[in-house]
């Protein structure tokens, strides 16, 4: 029952997928981070389906790009975008670590967050506009799984900067060896999928740059969190996830534009 409850908690917390509501206690939160990558995997498949369907319906390219850019916000409820924007505001303040952590909890939106939101949406919109249904589906899906895997691992490996919040609850209650092992297996499965098909010539060899870009962006997010905040929080995990997905999407657009 603990695994099932953790599964439902993961999807109810990090997506708008309708699942049964379950109680939250430490025992039931042990495997939430283990199932976090599956939330991304489902999002990736839905994004791929939306891309394929809109192309089949011959929707205008810009309308298709707008739908694909907006869909993650509806799927997640904007929880990761909120963390990204809070983090950008905190980093842009150039204040002390304590003050930066306080900014993460501030409900007000600063100018840095507004600018970052516009630039992020512009980047993602342009990338989606450059892609069509001929892009291999796995290269659309896998970055969503990887970004959640990297985010979950950051919460497991780095200290919590605040010592409170849902991310702290999930990481502190986690069965660490099982969760870390499962998340690593998810990541390796995604990487093997890309590597196998690239080696067989179905994808260009440079498609391997897509998971690499996802990893390097996640590493950047983790390092910024450790140096600037002393560890991870839920907002910082959302920042890491967002930059990881955006980097992979940008490289996908560069790799397959005009293919």
N, C-alpha and C positions, 0 to 999 in steps of 0.2 A: 504493500500500500504506500510505503514511503516514496518509492520511485514514481508511482502514478501521481501522487500528490505534488511531488516536485515538478513533474512534467506539466501539470495544470498550472502551477504557480508561475513557471517560466513563461508560458504562453499568455497567461492573464496579465503578467507584469510587463512584458516586453513586446506585446502585440495586441491587436484588437480582434484576434481570432476568438470566437465564442467558445469557451470551455467551461466546464462546471467550476463553480467557486468552492474553494476549500479553505480550511482554517490555516493560519500561519503560526507555526511554532518551530522551535529549533530543529526538532526531529524531521519535520516535513520539508525543511529547507536544505537538507544535506546535499541534494543532487540538482538543485535549480541551475547552477552554473554548468553542470554536465549537459543539460538539455538546451542551454542558451544557443549553441551553434545550430541546433535544429530549427529554432525560430528563424534564423537567418537563411537556412536552407530552404524553408518553405517560401520565404520572401523572394529568394532568388528564382525559384520555379514560377512564382506568380509574375515576377517581372519578365521572365522569359516568355511566359504565356501571353502577357499583355503586349510585348514587342511583336510576337508572331501574329497575334490576332489583329492588331492594328495595321500591320503590314499587309495581311491578307485582305483586310477591308479597304486597303488603299487609302487610309487616312492621310491627310497632309502631313508632311514630315515634321513641321513645327508643332502641330497639334499632338502628334505622337510623342514627340520629345517632352512636351508639357505634361502629358499624362504619366509618362515614365518618371519624370522628375518629381511629380506630386505624389505618386503612389506610396513611396516609403513613409511619408508623413501620415497618410491615412492608415497604413498597416501597423505602424508602431505607435500612433498617437502623438508623434513628435518628441518622444521621450529622449531619444539620442540627439536630435537636433537641439533640444533645450540644453543638454549637457555641453554640446559643442559651443553654443553661443555663450553660456555662462563662463566656460573656460577661456574663450577668446577675450571676454570682458576682463576677467581676472588677470590674464597674462598682459593685456594691454595697459593695465593700471600702473605697472612698475612699482607696486607697493610691497610691503613686507609679506612674508609667508602667511602670517596670521590674518592680515587684511585681505590677501588674495583668497584665502579660504572663506572669509566672511562674504566676499563678493559672489562666490559660487552659490551661496544661499540667498542672495539678494533677489527679490522678485522683480526688480526694475531692470529694464533693458538699456544698456549703454550704447554709445555710438559705435564702439568697436564691434559689438554683436550685430548691429544692423548692417554695417559694411561687410562683415564676414558672411552674413546670411545671403546678401545680394551676390557676392562673389561666388559662394558655394553653389547657389542655384544656377548662376550663369555657367559655371564650369560643368555641372551635371547636365544642364539643358543642352549645352553645345555638344557634349560627348554623346548623349542619346541621339541627338539629331544627326550625328555622323555615322550611326550604326543602323543596320537593317537586319531582317530575319535570317540573312545568310551567315551571320556570326554564329559559330558553334554554341549551342545552348549551354554546355558545361562551362564555358568561359564567362557566361553571364551569371550562372548560378553559384559557382565555387567561391568567388570573392565575398559573397554575402555570408557563406559559411565560415570562411577564413577570418573575416573581420570579427565575428562573434567569438571565434575560438581564441584569437589573440586578446580580445577584450577580457574574456573569462580568465585566461592565463595571467593577465596583468593583475587581476583582482586576487588571484591565488598566490602569486609570487611576490608582489610588492606589499609593503605595509599599508594599512588604511590610514589616510592622512587625518581623518576626523574621528574615527572610532564610533560612528553612529550611521544610521541610514540603512536603507534596504540592501545596498551593495555590501556594507559591512556585515549585515545579518547573514547574507547568503555566503560570503567568503569565510566568515568565522565559524559558521555552522557546517561548512562543506566537509564531506569525507574527502580529504585532500588527495590522497593517492588514487582513489577510484576516479574522482572528478578530473584530476590532471591527466591520468592515463586515458580516459575516455575522450577528453578534448584533444589530446595529441593524436589519438587514432582518427578522429574526425578530420583533423588537419592533414594528416598523412594520406588519408583516403582521397581528399580533394587534390592534393599535390600529385599523387600517383595517377589519378584520372587524367589530369592535364599532361603529365609527363608521358604516359603511355600513348595517348593519341597523338601527341606531338612527335614522338619517336616513330610512330607508324606513318607519319606524313599526312595525317588528316588535318592537323593544325600546323601552321608555320612554326618553326623552331622558336622564333622570338615570342610566341605566346607564353613561354615560360617566364617572360618578364612580368606578366600580369600578377601571378602570386608573389613574385619577388617585390614588386611595387607595393602590394598590399602589406607584406611583412615589414618592409623598410619604413613605410608610413606609420605602422603600428609601433614599431620600435621607437620612432621619433616621438610619438604620443606618450609612450611609457617613460622615456627619458625626460621629457618636459615635465611630466607629472612628478617624477621622483625628485628632480632638481628644484622645480619651482614651488612644489606643494608638499614635498616630503613623502609622497606616496599616492595611492589611488583613492578616488571616491567614485560614486556613481556618475557624477557629471564628467569626471576625467575619463572614465571608461567609455562614456558616450562620445567624447571628443576623439579618443583613440579610434573607436569604431568608425566614426564618420570620416576621418582623414584616410583611414585604411581603405574603405569602400570607394571613396572619391579618387584616390590614387589609382586603384585597380581599374576603375571605369575610364579614367583619362588614358591610361596606357592601352586599354582595350580599343578605345576609339582611334588612337594613333596606329595601333597594329593592324586594324581591320578596315580603316577608312579606305574606300575605293577598291576593296578586294572583290 
